[in-house]
Amino acid sequence: MSDTSPAASPAPQSPDFDAMTRDIADVPAVEVITTVAVHLMSAAAVNLGLAEEGAAHKDLDEARKLIQALAGLLDASATEVSSFHAAPLRDGLKSLQLAFREASVVPDEPGQGPGEKYTGPVFG
């Protein structure tokens, strides 16, 4: 038997939600928007099979959803994000849309691909 009792073990510290709230309040909106966009891009690229172990993670249905969400985010935030930030995000979106079209066995009609209701038809 040991002399240690459950009360003797240190209690895990709970997160300081007030500090976290203050921290997120200090982050500019454009940074939050671009960070979310980059996460969507990265996830879409993985689901398009563009990662290191490409074919193992390829899921075009998931990629379609992520590209659609990215296009919607960029469309909705276009007036809030400067062209300095928006231009590379739009380029990334177009690259993903083209990669999706190439990866599809039966490509969508022009204007019907993921995100194209926001961006218009994407041609290679």
N, C-alpha and C positions, 0 to 999 in steps of 0.2 A: 504494500500500500504506500502511496505517496502522501506527503503532507500538503500538496497543492490542492486547493479547492477551487471550484469554478469562480468564486468571488475574487481569488487572487490573480487571475489572469487579467491583463489589461483590456479594458473595454475599447472597441474600435471607435475612433473619433468620427463623429457625424460631420458631414460636409457643412461648411459655412455658407448657407444659401444666400445670406445677405451680401457676402463678399462676391459670390458668383454673379449675383444680380447687378451689382455695381460694375463688375468687370465687363459683362456683356453690354451694359449701357454705354460703356466707353468705346465700343467698337463701332466705327462708322457703318452705316447701312450698306454703302457700296462694297465694303469688304465682306459683309455677311452674304450679300447677293453673289459676289464673284466666287466666294468659297463654296457656296451651295452649287453654283454652276459647274465648278471644277469637279466637285464630287459626282455630280450627275454625268459629266463627260467621262470621267474615269470609269464609273460603273458601266456606262454604255459601251465603252471601248472593250472592257473585259467581256461583256456579253456578246459583243460582235466577234469575239475570238481574236482580238488584236493584242492580247497579253502574251506573256512568255509561253504558257502552256495553252495556247489559243483554243484549239478544238475541244479541250476538256471543259472549258467554261462557256462555250458558245450556246447562247439561248436568244434567238432572234425575237421571241415574244417579249422577253424582259427588256431587250435592247430597244424595241419599239416604244415601250412605256417610258423608259428613261429619256429617250430622244424627244418624245412628245412633251414630257415634263420640262425638259431643258428649253425647248422652243417656246413653250408657254411662259416660262420664267423670263426668258430674254425679251419676249414680246411685251410682257407686262411691265418690265423694268426699264424699257428702252429710254424713256424720258427721265429716269432717275439716275441712270448710270452714264457717265460721260463716254464719248466715242473712244477715248483712250482705253477704257476698260471694255467697252462693248464690242469693238472691232475684232479683237482676238477671240472673244467668246463666240461671235457669229461665225468666224472662220472655222473654229473648232466644231461648231454645230453642223456647218455645211460638210465638213470632212466626215463626220459621223453619219450624216444622211447619205452621202455618196458611198461610204463603206457598207451601210445597210443595204443599199440598192445592189451593190456588187455581191454581197453575201446571200441575198435572197435567191432562191431557186426560181421563183416566179415573181419578178419585180412588180411593185405597185405601179399603177398608172401615174404619169407625171401629175403632181399636185395631190396625190393620195398617200404618199409615203409619210413616215413619222415626222411630225412637226411641220409638214408642208402647208398645212392650213394657216400657219403663222408666217412662214417664210416665202411661200409661193413654191412653184415647182423647182426641183433641184436637178440639174443636168450635169453629167460628167464631162 
